[in-house]
Amino acid sequence: MSNETTSISQPSEQAIALFLQDNDPDKLTDILVEALYEAFRTLEDEIRRETVH
């Protein structure tokens, strides 16, 4: 594991309010899928660093 600090952007209150106002579950699904892809990319990067000798 690296000692780098990862910055995770948090949604603003305004963005949350707009999301709740629109009440569009497809947008939420898109956000969650993108977050999963980002998590998998991060894990893949970590695995690659650990296996290189």
mmCIF entry with sequence, helices, sheets and N, C-alpha, C, O atoms, coordinates in Angstrom:
data_MODEL
# 
_entry.id   MODEL 
# 
_entity.id                         1 
_entity.type                       polymer 
_entity.pdbx_number_of_molecules   1 
# 
_entity_poly.entity_id                      1 
_entity_poly.type                           'polypeptide(L)' 
_entity_poly.nstd_linkage                   no 
_entity_poly.nstd_monomer                   no 
_entity_poly.pdbx_seq_one_letter_code       MSNETTSISQPSEQAIALFLQDNDPDKLTDILVEALYEAFRTLEDEIRRETVH 
_entity_poly.pdbx_seq_one_letter_code_can   MSNETTSISQPSEQAIALFLQDNDPDKLTDILVEALYEAFRTLEDEIRRETVH 
_entity_poly.pdbx_strand_id                 A 
# 
loop_
_entity_poly_seq.entity_id 
_entity_poly_seq.num 
_entity_poly_seq.mon_id 
_entity_poly_seq.hetero 
1 1  MET n 
1 2  SER n 
1 3  ASN n 
1 4  GLU n 
1 5  THR n 
1 6  THR n 
1 7  SER n 
1 8  ILE n 
1 9  SER n 
1 10 GLN n 
1 11 PRO n 
1 12 SER n 
1 13 GLU n 
1 14 GLN n 
1 15 ALA n 
1 16 ILE n 
1 17 ALA n 
1 18 LEU n 
1 19 PHE n 
1 20 LEU n 
1 21 GLN n 
1 22 ASP n 
1 23 ASN n 
1 24 ASP n 
1 25 PRO n 
1 26 ASP n 
1 27 LYS n 
1 28 LEU n 
1 29 THR n 
1 30 ASP n 
1 31 ILE n 
1 32 LEU n 
1 33 VAL n 
1 34 GLU n 
1 35 ALA n 
1 36 LEU n 
1 37 TYR n 
1 38 GLU n 
1 39 ALA n 
1 40 PHE n 
1 41 ARG n 
1 42 THR n 
1 43 LEU n 
1 44 GLU n 
1 45 ASP n 
1 46 GLU n 
1 47 ILE n 
1 48 ARG n 
1 49 ARG n 
1 50 GLU n 
1 51 THR n 
1 52 VAL n 
1 53 HIS n 
# 
_struct_asym.id          A 
_struct_asym.entity_id   1 
# 
loop_
_struct_conf.conf_type_id 
_struct_conf.id 
_struct_conf.pdbx_PDB_helix_id 
_struct_conf.beg_label_comp_id 
_struct_conf.beg_label_asym_id 
_struct_conf.beg_label_seq_id 
_struct_conf.pdbx_beg_PDB_ins_code 
_struct_conf.end_label_comp_id 
_struct_conf.end_label_asym_id 
_struct_conf.end_label_seq_id 
_struct_conf.pdbx_end_PDB_ins_code 
_struct_conf.beg_auth_comp_id 
_struct_conf.beg_auth_asym_id 
_struct_conf.beg_auth_seq_id 
_struct_conf.end_auth_comp_id 
_struct_conf.end_auth_asym_id 
_struct_conf.end_auth_seq_id 
_struct_conf.pdbx_PDB_helix_class 
_struct_conf.details 
_struct_conf.pdbx_PDB_helix_length 
HELX_P HELX_P1 AA1 GLU A 13 ? ASP A 22 ? GLU A 13 ASP A 22 1 ? 10 
HELX_P HELX_P2 AA2 PRO A 25 ? THR A 51 ? PRO A 25 THR A 51 1 ? 27 
# 
_struct_conf_type.id          HELX_P 
_struct_conf_type.criteria    ? 
_struct_conf_type.reference   ? 
# 
loop_
_atom_site.group_PDB 
_atom_site.id 
_atom_site.type_symbol 
_atom_site.label_atom_id 
_atom_site.label_alt_id 
_atom_site.label_comp_id 
_atom_site.label_asym_id 
_atom_site.label_entity_id 
_atom_site.label_seq_id 
_atom_site.pdbx_PDB_ins_code 
_atom_site.Cartn_x 
_atom_site.Cartn_y 
_atom_site.Cartn_z 
_atom_site.occupancy 
_atom_site.B_iso_or_equiv 
_atom_site.pdbx_formal_charge 
_atom_site.auth_seq_id 
_atom_site.auth_comp_id 
_atom_site.auth_asym_id 
_atom_site.auth_atom_id 
_atom_site.pdbx_PDB_model_num 
ATOM 1   N N  . MET A 1 1  ? 0.839   -1.182 0.000   1.00 0.00 ? 1  MET A N  1 
ATOM 2   C CA . MET A 1 1  ? 0.000   0.000  0.000   1.00 0.00 ? 1  MET A CA 1 
ATOM 3   C C  . MET A 1 1  ? 0.884   1.246  0.000   1.00 0.00 ? 1  MET A C  1 
ATOM 4   O O  . MET A 1 1  ? 1.961   1.240  0.595   1.00 0.00 ? 1  MET A O  1 
ATOM 5   N N  . SER A 1 2  ? 0.451   2.276  -0.640  1.00 0.00 ? 2  SER A N  1 
ATOM 6   C CA . SER A 1 2  ? 1.237   3.497  -0.667  1.00 0.00 ? 2  SER A CA 1 
ATOM 7   C C  . SER A 1 2  ? 0.863   4.380  0.508   1.00 0.00 ? 2  SER A C  1 
ATOM 8   O O  . SER A 1 2  ? -0.186  4.218  1.132   1.00 0.00 ? 2  SER A O  1 
ATOM 9   N N  . ASN A 1 3  ? 1.746   5.309  0.788   1.00 0.00 ? 3  ASN A N  1 
ATOM 10  C CA . ASN A 1 3  ? 1.502   6.252  1.877   1.00 0.00 ? 3  ASN A CA 1 
ATOM 11  C C  . ASN A 1 3  ? 0.872   7.537  1.377   1.00 0.00 ? 3  ASN A C  1 
ATOM 12  O O  . ASN A 1 3  ? 0.721   8.495  2.135   1.00 0.00 ? 3  ASN A O  1 
ATOM 13  N N  . GLU A 1 4  ? 0.504   7.561  0.103   1.00 0.00 ? 4  GLU A N  1 
ATOM 14  C CA . GLU A 1 4  ? -0.098  8.761  -0.471  1.00 0.00 ? 4  GLU A CA 1 
ATOM 15  C C  . GLU A 1 4  ? -1.495  8.971  0.093   1.00 0.00 ? 4  GLU A C  1 
ATOM 16  O O  . GLU A 1 4  ? -2.247  8.021  0.309   1.00 0.00 ? 4  GLU A O  1 
ATOM 17  N N  . THR A 1 5  ? -1.820  10.220 0.323   1.00 0.00 ? 5  THR A N  1 
ATOM 18  C CA . THR A 1 5  ? -3.159  10.566 0.784   1.00 0.00 ? 5  THR A CA 1 
ATOM 19  C C  . THR A 1 5  ? -4.038  10.777 -0.438  1.00 0.00 ? 5  THR A C  1 
ATOM 20  O O  . THR A 1 5  ? -3.708  11.575 -1.315  1.00 0.00 ? 5  THR A O  1 
ATOM 21  N N  . THR A 1 6  ? -5.140  10.074 -0.494  1.00 0.00 ? 6  THR A N  1 
ATOM 22  C CA . THR A 1 6  ? -6.056  10.181 -1.621  1.00 0.00 ? 6  THR A CA 1 
ATOM 23  C C  . THR A 1 6  ? -7.170  11.152 -1.256  1.00 0.00 ? 6  THR A C  1 
ATOM 24  O O  . THR A 1 6  ? -7.786  11.045 -0.196  1.00 0.00 ? 6  THR A O  1 
ATOM 25  N N  . SER A 1 7  ? -7.415  12.092 -2.146  1.00 0.00 ? 7  SER A N  1 
ATOM 26  C CA . SER A 1 7  ? -8.471  13.066 -1.924  1.00 0.00 ? 7  SER A CA 1 
ATOM 27  C C  . SER A 1 7  ? -9.745  12.579 -2.598  1.00 0.00 ? 7  SER A C  1 
ATOM 28  O O  . SER A 1 7  ? -9.781  12.389 -3.813  1.00 0.00 ? 7  SER A O  1 
ATOM 29  N N  . ILE A 1 8  ? -10.772 12.382 -1.815  1.00 0.00 ? 8  ILE A N  1 
ATOM 30  C CA . ILE A 1 8  ? -12.064 11.971 -2.350  1.00 0.00 ? 8  ILE A CA 1 
ATOM 31  C C  . ILE A 1 8  ? -12.973 13.182 -2.300  1.00 0.00 ? 8  ILE A C  1 
ATOM 32  O O  . ILE A 1 8  ? -13.218 13.748 -1.234  1.00 0.00 ? 8  ILE A O  1 
ATOM 33  N N  . SER A 1 9  ? -13.472 13.575 -3.469  1.00 0.00 ? 9  SER A N  1 
ATOM 34  C CA . SER A 1 9  ? -14.321 14.758 -3.493  1.00 0.00 ? 9  SER A CA 1 
ATOM 35  C C  . SER A 1 9  ? -15.708 14.402 -2.985  1.00 0.00 ? 9  SER A C  1 
ATOM 36  O O  . SER A 1 9  ? -16.296 13.396 -3.382  1.00 0.00 ? 9  SER A O  1 
ATOM 37  N N  . GLN A 1 10 ? -16.208 15.235 -2.116  1.00 0.00 ? 10 GLN A N  1 
ATOM 38  C CA . GLN A 1 10 ? -17.538 15.057 -1.556  1.00 0.00 ? 10 GLN A CA 1 
ATOM 39  C C  . GLN A 1 10 ? -18.501 15.973 -2.312  1.00 0.00 ? 10 GLN A C  1 
ATOM 40  O O  . GLN A 1 10 ? -18.147 17.099 -2.659  1.00 0.00 ? 10 GLN A O  1 
ATOM 41  N N  . PRO A 1 11 ? -19.700 15.496 -2.560  1.00 0.00 ? 11 PRO A N  1 
ATOM 42  C CA . PRO A 1 11 ? -20.668 16.350 -3.261  1.00 0.00 ? 11 PRO A CA 1 
ATOM 43  C C  . PRO A 1 11 ? -21.068 17.539 -2.395  1.00 0.00 ? 11 PRO A C  1 
ATOM 44  O O  . PRO A 1 11 ? -21.187 17.431 -1.175  1.00 0.00 ? 11 PRO A O  1 
ATOM 45  N N  . SER A 1 12 ? -21.266 18.649 -3.044  1.00 0.00 ? 12 SER A N  1 
ATOM 46  C CA . SER A 1 12 ? -21.681 19.843 -2.309  1.00 0.00 ? 12 SER A CA 1 
ATOM 47  C C  . SER A 1 12 ? -23.145 19.716 -1.900  1.00 0.00 ? 12 SER A C  1 
ATOM 48  O O  . SER A 1 12 ? -23.893 18.907 -2.449  1.00 0.00 ? 12 SER A O  1 
ATOM 49  N N  . GLU A 1 13 ? -23.531 20.520 -0.941  1.00 0.00 ? 13 GLU A N  1 
ATOM 50  C CA . GLU A 1 13 ? -24.932 20.507 -0.504  1.00 0.00 ? 13 GLU A CA 1 
ATOM 51  C C  . GLU A 1 13 ? -25.857 20.895 -1.648  1.00 0.00 ? 13 GLU A C  1 
ATOM 52  O O  . GLU A 1 13 ? -26.968 20.378 -1.765  1.00 0.00 ? 13 GLU A O  1 
ATOM 53  N N  . GLN A 1 14 ? -25.387 21.811 -2.492  1.00 0.00 ? 14 GLN A N  1 
ATOM 54  C CA . GLN A 1 14 ? -26.197 22.234 -3.635  1.00 0.00 ? 14 GLN A CA 1 
ATOM 55  C C  . GLN A 1 14 ? -26.379 21.076 -4.618  1.00 0.00 ? 14 GLN A C  1 
ATOM 56  O O  . GLN A 1 14 ? -27.471 20.880 -5.152  1.00 0.00 ? 14 GLN A O  1 
ATOM 57  N N  . ALA A 1 15 ? -25.309 20.307 -4.858  1.00 0.00 ? 15 ALA A N  1 
ATOM 58  C CA . ALA A 1 15 ? -25.416 19.168 -5.769  1.00 0.00 ? 15 ALA A CA 1 
ATOM 59  C C  . ALA A 1 15 ? -26.375 18.123 -5.215  1.00 0.00 ? 15 ALA A C  1 
ATOM 60  O O  . ALA A 1 15 ? -27.162 17.539 -5.959  1.00 0.00 ? 15 ALA A O  1 
ATOM 61  N N  . ILE A 1 16 ? -26.309 17.892 -3.921  1.00 0.00 ? 16 ILE A N  1 
ATOM 62  C CA . ILE A 1 16 ? -27.219 16.929 -3.290  1.00 0.00 ? 16 ILE A CA 1 
ATOM 63  C C  . ILE A 1 16 ? -28.658 17.413 -3.396  1.00 0.00 ? 16 ILE A C  1 
ATOM 64  O O  . ILE A 1 16 ? -29.558 16.629 -3.696  1.00 0.00 ? 16 ILE A O  1 
ATOM 65  N N  . ALA A 1 17 ? -28.878 18.703 -3.152  1.00 0.00 ? 17 ALA A N  1 
ATOM 66  C CA . ALA A 1 17 ? -30.228 19.260 -3.239  1.00 0.00 ? 17 ALA A CA 1 
ATOM 67  C C  . ALA A 1 17 ? -30.787 19.135 -4.653  1.00 0.00 ? 17 ALA A C  1 
ATOM 68  O O  . ALA A 1 17 ? -31.955 18.795 -4.835  1.00 0.00 ? 17 ALA A O  1 
ATOM 69  N N  . LEU A 1 18 ? -29.944 19.412 -5.658  1.00 0.00 ? 18 LEU A N  1 
ATOM 70  C CA . LEU A 1 18 ? -30.401 19.290 -7.043  1.00 0.00 ? 18 LEU A CA 1 
ATOM 71  C C  . LEU A 1 18 ? -30.718 17.834 -7.384  1.00 0.00 ? 18 LEU A C  1 
ATOM 72  O O  . LEU A 1 18 ? -31.700 17.549 -8.069  1.00 0.00 ? 18 LEU A O  1 
ATOM 73  N N  . PHE A 1 19 ? -29.886 16.927 -6.903  1.00 0.00 ? 19 PHE A N  1 
ATOM 74  C CA . PHE A 1 19 ? -30.141 15.510 -7.148  1.00 0.00 ? 19 PHE A CA 1 
ATOM 75  C C  . PHE A 1 19 ? -31.468 15.086 -6.528  1.00 0.00 ? 19 PHE A C  1 
ATOM 76  O O  . PHE A 1 19 ? -32.267 14.400 -7.165  1.00 0.00 ? 19 PHE A O  1 
ATOM 77  N N  . LEU A 1 20 ? -31.695 15.496 -5.288  1.00 0.00 ? 20 LEU A N  1 
ATOM 78  C CA . LEU A 1 20 ? -32.936 15.123 -4.603  1.00 0.00 ? 20 LEU A CA 1 
ATOM 79  C C  . LEU A 1 20 ? -34.153 15.762 -5.269  1.00 0.00 ? 20 LEU A C  1 
ATOM 80  O O  . LEU A 1 20 ? -35.232 15.171 -5.322  1.00 0.00 ? 20 LEU A O  1 
ATOM 81  N N  . GLN A 1 21 ? -33.959 16.969 -5.771  1.00 0.00 ? 21 GLN A N  1 
ATOM 82  C CA . GLN A 1 21 ? -35.054 17.659 -6.442  1.00 0.00 ? 21 GLN A CA 1 
ATOM 83  C C  . GLN A 1 21 ? -35.432 16.925 -7.732  1.00 0.00 ? 21 GLN A C  1 
ATOM 84  O O  . GLN A 1 21 ? -36.613 16.759 -8.034  1.00 0.00 ? 21 GLN A O  1 
ATOM 85  N N  . ASP A 1 22 ? -34.425 16.489 -8.486  1.00 0.00 ? 22 ASP A N  1 
ATOM 86  C CA . ASP A 1 22 ? -34.690 15.778 -9.745  1.00 0.00 ? 22 ASP A CA 1 
ATOM 87  C C  . ASP A 1 22 ? -35.251 14.387 -9.502  1.00 0.00 ? 22 ASP A C  1 
ATOM 88  O O  . ASP A 1 22 ? -36.054 13.887 -10.291 1.00 0.00 ? 22 ASP A O  1 
ATOM 89  N N  . ASN A 1 23 ? -34.823 13.758 -8.399  1.00 0.00 ? 23 ASN A N  1 
ATOM 90  C CA . ASN A 1 23 ? -35.286 12.419 -8.034  1.00 0.00 ? 23 ASN A CA 1 
ATOM 91  C C  . ASN A 1 23 ? -35.148 11.443 -9.208  1.00 0.00 ? 23 ASN A C  1 
ATOM 92  O O  . ASN A 1 23 ? -36.087 10.721 -9.545  1.00 0.00 ? 23 ASN A O  1 
ATOM 93  N N  . ASP A 1 24 ? -33.954 11.438 -9.825  1.00 0.00 ? 24 ASP A N  1 
ATOM 94  C CA . ASP A 1 24 ? -33.685 10.589 -10.981 1.00 0.00 ? 24 ASP A CA 1 
ATOM 95  C C  . ASP A 1 24 ? -32.768 9.437  -10.571 1.00 0.00 ? 24 ASP A C  1 
ATOM 96  O O  . ASP A 1 24 ? -31.565 9.642  -10.405 1.00 0.00 ? 24 ASP A O  1 
ATOM 97  N N  . PRO A 1 25 ? -33.312 8.233  -10.405 1.00 0.00 ? 25 PRO A N  1 
ATOM 98  C CA . PRO A 1 25 ? -32.493 7.106  -9.951  1.00 0.00 ? 25 PRO A CA 1 
ATOM 99  C C  . PRO A 1 25 ? -31.394 6.732  -10.951 1.00 0.00 ? 25 PRO A C  1 
ATOM 100 O O  . PRO A 1 25 ? -30.381 6.155  -10.555 1.00 0.00 ? 25 PRO A O  1 
ATOM 101 N N  . ASP A 1 26 ? -31.572 7.048  -12.230 1.00 0.00 ? 26 ASP A N  1 
ATOM 102 C CA . ASP A 1 26 ? -30.539 6.740  -13.220 1.00 0.00 ? 26 ASP A CA 1 
ATOM 103 C C  . ASP A 1 26 ? -29.263 7.533  -12.946 1.00 0.00 ? 26 ASP A C  1 
ATOM 104 O O  . ASP A 1 26 ? -28.162 7.017  -13.140 1.00 0.00 ? 26 ASP A O  1 
ATOM 105 N N  . LYS A 1 27 ? -29.397 8.769  -12.501 1.00 0.00 ? 27 LYS A N  1 
ATOM 106 C CA . LYS A 1 27 ? -28.224 9.574  -12.161 1.00 0.00 ? 27 LYS A CA 1 
ATOM 107 C C  . LYS A 1 27 ? -27.477 8.958  -10.983 1.00 0.00 ? 27 LYS A C  1 
ATOM 108 O O  . LYS A 1 27 ? -26.247 8.903  -10.974 1.00 0.00 ? 27 LYS A O  1 
ATOM 109 N N  . LEU A 1 28 ? -28.230 8.499  -9.996  1.00 0.00 ? 28 LEU A N  1 
ATOM 110 C CA . LEU A 1 28 ? -27.608 7.868  -8.835  1.00 0.00 ? 28 LEU A CA 1 
ATOM 111 C C  . LEU A 1 28 ? -26.870 6.603  -9.262  1.00 0.00 ? 28 LEU A C  1 
ATOM 112 O O  . LEU A 1 28 ? -25.755 6.349  -8.805  1.00 0.00 ? 28 LEU A O  1 
ATOM 113 N N  . THR A 1 29 ? -27.481 5.816  -10.127 1.00 0.00 ? 29 THR A N  1 
ATOM 114 C CA . THR A 1 29 ? -26.829 4.610  -10.627 1.00 0.00 ? 29 THR A CA 1 
ATOM 115 C C  . THR A 1 29 ? -25.535 4.963  -11.349 1.00 0.00 ? 29 THR A C  1 
ATOM 116 O O  . THR A 1 29 ? -24.515 4.303  -11.150 1.00 0.00 ? 29 THR A O  1 
ATOM 117 N N  . ASP A 1 30 ? -25.567 5.994  -12.181 1.00 0.00 ? 30 ASP A N  1 
ATOM 118 C CA . ASP A 1 30 ? -24.357 6.419  -12.894 1.00 0.00 ? 30 ASP A CA 1 
ATOM 119 C C  . ASP A 1 30 ? -23.250 6.823  -11.931 1.00 0.00 ? 30 ASP A C  1 
ATOM 120 O O  . ASP A 1 30 ? -22.086 6.476  -12.130 1.00 0.00 ? 30 ASP A O  1 
ATOM 121 N N  . ILE A 1 31 ? -23.618 7.555  -10.888 1.00 0.00 ? 31 ILE A N  1 
ATOM 122 C CA . ILE A 1 31 ? -22.636 8.000  -9.895  1.00 0.00 ? 31 ILE A CA 1 
ATOM 123 C C  . ILE A 1 31 ? -22.030 6.799  -9.174  1.00 0.00 ? 31 ILE A C  1 
ATOM 124 O O  . ILE A 1 31 ? -20.817 6.735  -8.975  1.00 0.00 ? 31 ILE A O  1 
ATOM 125 N N  . LEU A 1 32 ? -22.873 5.853  -8.785  1.00 0.00 ? 32 LEU A N  1 
ATOM 126 C CA . LEU A 1 32 ? -22.390 4.671  -8.068  1.00 0.00 ? 32 LEU A CA 1 
ATOM 127 C C  . LEU A 1 32 ? -21.507 3.790  -8.953  1.00 0.00 ? 32 LEU A C  1 
ATOM 128 O O  . LEU A 1 32 ? -20.487 3.277  -8.496  1.00 0.00 ? 32 LEU A O  1 
ATOM 129 N N  . VAL A 1 33 ? -21.892 3.615  -10.203 1.00 0.00 ? 33 VAL A N  1 
ATOM 130 C CA . VAL A 1 33 ? -21.085 2.811  -11.126 1.00 0.00 ? 33 VAL A CA 1 
ATOM 131 C C  . VAL A 1 33 ? -19.726 3.463  -11.346 1.00 0.00 ? 33 VAL A C  1 
ATOM 132 O O  . VAL A 1 33 ? -18.705 2.776  -11.347 1.00 0.00 ? 33 VAL A O  1 
ATOM 133 N N  . GLU A 1 34 ? -19.702 4.766  -11.529 1.00 0.00 ? 34 GLU A N  1 
ATOM 134 C CA . GLU A 1 34 ? -18.423 5.462  -11.717 1.00 0.00 ? 34 GLU A CA 1 
ATOM 135 C C  . GLU A 1 34 ? -17.550 5.338  -10.477 1.00 0.00 ? 34 GLU A C  1 
ATOM 136 O O  . GLU A 1 34 ? -16.335 5.178  -10.589 1.00 0.00 ? 34 GLU A O  1 
ATOM 137 N N  . ALA A 1 35 ? -18.154 5.411  -9.300  1.00 0.00 ? 35 ALA A N  1 
ATOM 138 C CA . ALA A 1 35 ? -17.388 5.253  -8.058  1.00 0.00 ? 35 ALA A CA 1 
ATOM 139 C C  . ALA A 1 35 ? -16.794 3.842  -7.965  1.00 0.00 ? 35 ALA A C  1 
ATOM 140 O O  . ALA A 1 35 ? -15.658 3.677  -7.521  1.00 0.00 ? 35 ALA A O  1 
ATOM 141 N N  . LEU A 1 36 ? -17.548 2.843  -8.375  1.00 0.00 ? 36 LEU A N  1 
ATOM 142 C CA . LEU A 1 36 ? -17.032 1.473  -8.383  1.00 0.00 ? 36 LEU A CA 1 
ATOM 143 C C  . LEU A 1 36 ? -15.876 1.319  -9.368  1.00 0.00 ? 36 LEU A C  1 
ATOM 144 O O  . LEU A 1 36 ? -14.861 0.705  -9.042  1.00 0.00 ? 36 LEU A O  1 
ATOM 145 N N  . TYR A 1 37 ? -16.025 1.871  -10.566 1.00 0.00 ? 37 TYR A N  1 
ATOM 146 C CA . TYR A 1 37 ? -14.940 1.802  -11.545 1.00 0.00 ? 37 TYR A CA 1 
ATOM 147 C C  . TYR A 1 37 ? -13.678 2.465  -10.994 1.00 0.00 ? 37 TYR A C  1 
ATOM 148 O O  . TYR A 1 37 ? -12.575 1.943  -11.159 1.00 0.00 ? 37 TYR A O  1 
ATOM 149 N N  . GLU A 1 38 ? -13.841 3.607  -10.346 1.00 0.00 ? 38 GLU A N  1 
ATOM 150 C CA . GLU A 1 38 ? -12.690 4.307  -9.773  1.00 0.00 ? 38 GLU A CA 1 
ATOM 151 C C  . GLU A 1 38 ? -12.044 3.460  -8.684  1.00 0.00 ? 38 GLU A C  1 
ATOM 152 O O  . GLU A 1 38 ? -10.818 3.400  -8.594  1.00 0.00 ? 38 GLU A O  1 
ATOM 153 N N  . ALA A 1 39 ? -12.852 2.809  -7.862  1.00 0.00 ? 39 ALA A N  1 
ATOM 154 C CA . ALA A 1 39 ? -12.307 1.936  -6.811  1.00 0.00 ? 39 ALA A CA 1 
ATOM 155 C C  . ALA A 1 39 ? -11.539 0.776  -7.428  1.00 0.00 ? 39 ALA A C  1 
ATOM 156 O O  . ALA A 1 39 ? -10.460 0.424  -6.950  1.00 0.00 ? 39 ALA A O  1 
ATOM 157 N N  . PHE A 1 40 ? -12.080 0.184  -8.477  1.00 0.00 ? 40 PHE A N  1 
ATOM 158 C CA . PHE A 1 40 ? -11.389 -0.928 -9.139  1.00 0.00 ? 40 PHE A CA 1 
ATOM 159 C C  . PHE A 1 40 ? -10.085 -0.466 -9.786  1.00 0.00 ? 40 PHE A C  1 
ATOM 160 O O  . PHE A 1 40 ? -9.086  -1.184 -9.735  1.00 0.00 ? 40 PHE A O  1 
ATOM 161 N N  . ARG A 1 41 ? -10.079 0.725  -10.397 1.00 0.00 ? 41 ARG A N  1 
ATOM 162 C CA . ARG A 1 41 ? -8.836  1.257  -10.987 1.00 0.00 ? 41 ARG A CA 1 
ATOM 163 C C  . ARG A 1 41 ? -7.788  1.463  -9.911  1.00 0.00 ? 41 ARG A C  1 
ATOM 164 O O  . ARG A 1 41 ? -6.616  1.151  -10.117 1.00 0.00 ? 41 ARG A O  1 
ATOM 165 N N  . THR A 1 42 ? -8.197  1.983  -8.770  1.00 0.00 ? 42 THR A N  1 
ATOM 166 C CA . THR A 1 42 ? -7.277  2.201  -7.658  1.00 0.00 ? 42 THR A CA 1 
ATOM 167 C C  . THR A 1 42 ? -6.708  0.879  -7.162  1.00 0.00 ? 42 THR A C  1 
ATOM 168 O O  . THR A 1 42 ? -5.501  0.765  -6.949  1.00 0.00 ? 42 THR A O  1 
ATOM 169 N N  . LEU A 1 43 ? -7.557  -0.110 -6.979  1.00 0.00 ? 43 LEU A N  1 
ATOM 170 C CA . LEU A 1 43 ? -7.099  -1.431 -6.542  1.00 0.00 ? 43 LEU A CA 1 
ATOM 171 C C  . LEU A 1 43 ? -6.155  -2.052 -7.566  1.00 0.00 ? 43 LEU A C  1 
ATOM 172 O O  . LEU A 1 43 ? -5.143  -2.647 -7.197  1.00 0.00 ? 43 LEU A O  1 
ATOM 173 N N  . GLU A 1 44 ? -6.478  -1.917 -8.834  1.00 0.00 ? 44 GLU A N  1 
ATOM 174 C CA . GLU A 1 44 ? -5.617  -2.466 -9.884  1.00 0.00 ? 44 GLU A CA 1 
ATOM 175 C C  . GLU A 1 44 ? -4.243  -1.801 -9.859  1.00 0.00 ? 44 GLU A C  1 
ATOM 176 O O  . GLU A 1 44 ? -3.228  -2.480 -10.013 1.00 0.00 ? 44 GLU A O  1 
ATOM 177 N N  . ASP A 1 45 ? -4.199  -0.486 -9.668  1.00 0.00 ? 45 ASP A N  1 
ATOM 178 C CA . ASP A 1 45 ? -2.923  0.227  -9.566  1.00 0.00 ? 45 ASP A CA 1 
ATOM 179 C C  . ASP A 1 45 ? -2.116  -0.275 -8.382  1.00 0.00 ? 45 ASP A C  1 
ATOM 180 O O  . ASP A 1 45 ? -0.904  -0.459 -8.491  1.00 0.00 ? 45 ASP A O  1 
ATOM 181 N N  . GLU A 1 46 ? -2.777  -0.500 -7.249  1.00 0.00 ? 46 GLU A N  1 
ATOM 182 C CA . GLU A 1 46 ? -2.094  -0.988 -6.050  1.00 0.00 ? 46 GLU A CA 1 
ATOM 183 C C  . GLU A 1 46 ? -1.543  -2.392 -6.280  1.00 0.00 ? 46 GLU A C  1 
ATOM 184 O O  . GLU A 1 46 ? -0.419  -2.688 -5.873  1.00 0.00 ? 46 GLU A O  1 
ATOM 185 N N  . ILE A 1 47 ? -2.314  -3.253 -6.921  1.00 0.00 ? 47 ILE A N  1 
ATOM 186 C CA . ILE A 1 47 ? -1.867  -4.619 -7.181  1.00 0.00 ? 47 ILE A CA 1 
ATOM 187 C C  . ILE A 1 47 ? -0.664  -4.605 -8.115  1.00 0.00 ? 47 ILE A C  1 
ATOM 188 O O  . ILE A 1 47 ? 0.293   -5.348 -7.898  1.00 0.00 ? 47 ILE A O  1 
ATOM 189 N N  . ARG A 1 48 ? -0.699  -3.779 -9.141  1.00 0.00 ? 48 ARG A N  1 
ATOM 190 C CA . ARG A 1 48 ? 0.423   -3.689 -10.097 1.00 0.00 ? 48 ARG A CA 1 
ATOM 191 C C  . ARG A 1 48 ? 1.694   -3.245 -9.388  1.00 0.00 ? 48 ARG A C  1 
ATOM 192 O O  . ARG A 1 48 ? 2.770   -3.777 -9.660  1.00 0.00 ? 48 ARG A O  1 
ATOM 193 N N  . ARG A 1 49 ? 1.585   -2.278 -8.483  1.00 0.00 ? 49 ARG A N  1 
ATOM 194 C CA . ARG A 1 49 ? 2.777   -1.792 -7.762  1.00 0.00 ? 49 ARG A CA 1 
ATOM 195 C C  . ARG A 1 49 ? 3.361   -2.869 -6.868  1.00 0.00 ? 49 ARG A C  1 
ATOM 196 O O  . ARG A 1 49 ? 4.579   -2.969 -6.722  1.00 0.00 ? 49 ARG A O  1 
ATOM 197 N N  . GLU A 1 50 ? 2.492   -3.679 -6.267  1.00 0.00 ? 50 GLU A N  1 
ATOM 198 C CA . GLU A 1 50 ? 2.964   -4.710 -5.341  1.00 0.00 ? 50 GLU A CA 1 
ATOM 199 C C  . GLU A 1 50 ? 3.591   -5.894 -6.069  1.00 0.00 ? 50 GLU A C  1 
ATOM 200 O O  . GLU A 1 50 ? 4.446   -6.571 -5.497  1.00 0.00 ? 50 GLU A O  1 
ATOM 201 N N  . THR A 1 51 ? 3.191   -6.167 -7.319  1.00 0.00 ? 51 THR A N  1 
ATOM 202 C CA . THR A 1 51 ? 3.699   -7.345 -8.004  1.00 0.00 ? 51 THR A CA 1 
ATOM 203 C C  . THR A 1 51 ? 4.957   -7.062 -8.813  1.00 0.00 ? 51 THR A C  1 
ATOM 204 O O  . THR A 1 51 ? 5.620   -8.005 -9.246  1.00 0.00 ? 51 THR A O  1 
ATOM 205 N N  . VAL A 1 52 ? 5.306   -5.811 -9.031  1.00 0.00 ? 52 VAL A N  1 
ATOM 206 C CA . VAL A 1 52 ? 6.523   -5.476 -9.778  1.00 0.00 ? 52 VAL A CA 1 
ATOM 207 C C  . VAL A 1 52 ? 7.716   -5.623 -8.838  1.00 0.00 ? 52 VAL A C  1 
ATOM 208 O O  . VAL A 1 52 ? 7.744   -5.037 -7.756  1.00 0.00 ? 52 VAL A O  1 
ATOM 209 N N  . HIS A 1 53 ? 8.704   -6.414 -9.267  1.00 0.00 ? 53 HIS A N  1 
ATOM 210 C CA . HIS A 1 53 ? 9.877   -6.663 -8.419  1.00 0.00 ? 53 HIS A CA 1 
ATOM 211 C C  . HIS A 1 53 ? 11.098  -6.019 -8.982  1.00 0.00 ? 53 HIS A C  1 
ATOM 212 O O  . HIS A 1 53 ? 12.176  -6.125 -8.398  1.00 0.00 ? 53 HIS A O  1 
# 
